[in-house]
Amino acid sequence: MCLQNRLRESRLEKSLTQESLATAVGVTRQTIIAVEKLKFVPSVKLALELAEALGKPVGEIFWLDRTGAGGKS
């Protein structure tokens, strides 16, 4: 299983930069980059804060890929 996300797409829908989203949730731009590139798995707290900042349910941004393929659904 692998955690997948639509963070980048959700961020762009709101016309937010990586920097502005990072500032809104109290992390660095590098953290946002790492999450978007699937290099870093956010804590539950950070995932919830990101979802709140983007105005979406956490399940619309993050999900488990049970196929192991690693592709976005």
N, C-alpha and C positions, 0 to 999 in steps of 0.2 A: 504494500500500500504506500502511496505517495500523496502528500498534500499538494493539491493544485490550487491555482487562484486566478482570478480575473481582476487583480488589483490595478494593473496598468490600464485596462479598458475602463474600469469603473472610475479611475482617477481622471482619465481623459474626457469621459462623459461630463464630468463636473468642471472641466477646463482648469484643473489644478496641476501645478508643477510638482515634481518630486519634492522640491524644497518646501513648498507651501503645505503639502500634506504632512511632511515630516514635522514641520513646526506645529501644525495643528494637533498632532498626537504626541509630541515631545520626544521625537527620536531624530537621528541624523538622516540626511539625504541618502547616505550610503546604506543605511538600514532599509529604506524604501527600495532602493535599487536591488539589494540582495533578496528581498522578499519577492519582488516582481520577477526576478530571474531564477526563482526557486533555489537559491543558494542558502537561504536562511528561513527556518520555520519560525514564524512569530509565536510568542506566548499567546495563551487564550486572551489575556488582558489586552495585548496589543491588537490582536485580530478583532476583538470587540470594539476597541477605540477606532481602528481603521474603518470598520463598518459604520460606526456612528458618524464619523467625520464625512463619510461618503453618502450617508443617508440611505443605506441599504441593509437588509438583513445579512448577518454574517455568512449564512449559507449561500447567498448569491455571489459572494466574493471568494470564499474558501470552501473546498470540498475534498474528500478522500477519493483518489483514483484507485479503485480496488482491482483494476485489470492489470496493473503493473506496467502498462504501456507508457505511462508518463505523458500522454497527450492530453490536450484540453478538450473537454466535451462541450 
